[in-house]
Amino acid sequence: MRAVLSSFVVLFLFSGIVLAQSPEREAAADPQGSPVKIALNVPQGTPLPVVLAKDIRIREVGQPIQGKIAEPIYVFDKLVIPQGSEISGRVTRIAGIPTFRRVVSAANSNFSPSHQVEVTFDTLDLPGGRQIPLRTRVSPASQGVLRFTSAPSSGNERKKPDDLVSFVSATVGHARQAIGREWGGVKSQTSQGKLHWLKRLAIAEMPVHPQYFDAGTRFNAELLDALNFGTEELPPASLKMVGTPPADGSIVHALLQTPLDSASAQPGEAIEAVITEPLITEGQLVLPVGTVLKGSVLQAQPARRLHRNGQLRIVFRQVVPPGAAEQHVEASLEGVEVKSDQNLSLDSEGGAQANAPSTRYLTTGISLALAAFSILPDADAGQPGQSALELITRGADGASGFGVIGFATGALVHSRPVATGFGVYGASMSVYANFLSRGHDVVYPKDTAMAIGFGARVTKPAKSGASSSNAPAGASLAASK
């Protein structure tokens, strides 16, 4: 009997323990779970992209300088610094000009060579009136455009179903258009018009001229201290897709962390980029800000003599979201921010090549024609006066070698040998610079803005008797910043 009573007591106590623990077990099994708290900190070292909204004439150290945030700043999945936010600072240093540089500049009729000007930004004004003090290290950013690459079809490419082709093409097209709008969003605020551009060009060509930061000049203001924007709580359901491979056709914003130069890069060299805007698909967060893309250099060809330009091709193979496991992906360059004078072109697989401007043939031809004309015998020799055509030709000979000073000297000095010397010098420099000198390398500085596309490139199969391409609307978009 005592043994039976003991068994009942043990059974009663065990059932009480189970009942007491059951609410906790149910809570743990709750699919909603507890909210996940995310710290909204813009980390130290983050470059704030700044663009000047108006011309600033450089006068003295300490003068104020104002700009706007050129692209939105996110933390995880939240916008913390909107595009167009005001940022202000000052000129901190105006460097002197070495004597040798002054002499070289004067030889090209420029007696006002540009000083190296250092600035800093120390105050951020957010919409709504919040003001945030900053400490930054400022460097010049690419004064270029966002160039997209297209994926032309070829007979050797793997064919995929038409519905998948159409879906991916449309997805890529929408993504490119959205990126183009966002990256070029500040352009309308900084545009000054063609008349203003011609005025500034005329001033820059004068032998003595002031120095300006033009409207639209871009800087990277690297944060020396982290910025704290509090925290946010996210339900676990909103994070269930984080760490999953992105869908084919997805395109993300990223900043390159590994500086690259086709002159020194080696095939197989490891590279990294960091996503700067969250990738959200059908309302679900897939890749938060701070996700690291890892890849390598596939091809690097340095520039060579006879104006042969460099080539560079990169690819990304792994994606590492914050707090999630590394995933293998297939991703390549869809767009890159490059200087407009770099004449960079991207091929269908994201490879980049520096191209010589087509105008080199025209400019060199004009220089050679002027030099040849100046060498020909003077049909009007011995006759009083000079024809207007002769004045213009001699001035053009001088301008081809020494700019405005050369034009004035060639036009006003009644000396055919002087004009001939100017013309030969200008033609020689043009031939050397455009055809004999070393070509241009492909250069991606640290924090180069990129658009990176996921998935194998999908193209429509070529139709018989005609070529076809799935390049979507916006594929050839070049969004000026």
ABEGO torsion letter per residue (X at the ends): XAAAAAAAAAAAAAAAAAAAAAAAAAAAABAAEBBBBBBBBBBBGBBBBBBBABBBBBABBGBBBBBBBABBBBBGABBABBBGBBBBBBBABBBBBBAAAAAAAAAAGBABBBBBBBBBBABBBBBGGBBBBBBBBBBBBBBBBBBBBBBBBBAABBBBBAAAAAAAAAAAAAAAAAAAAAAAAAAAAABAEAAAAAAAAAAAABABBBBBBBBGBBBBBBBABBBBAEBBBBBAAAAAABGBBBBBGBBBBBBBABBBBAAABBBGBBBBBBBABBBBBGGBBABBBGBBBBBBBABBBBBBBGGBBBBBBBBBABBBBBGBBBBBBBBBBABBBBBAAAGBBBBAAGBBBBBBBAAAAAAAAAAAAAAAAAABBBAABGBBEBBAAAAAAAAAAAAAAAEAAAAAAAAABBBAAAAAAAAAAAAAAAAAAAAABBBBBBBBBBGBBBBBBBEBBBBBBBBBGBBBBABBBGAABBBBX
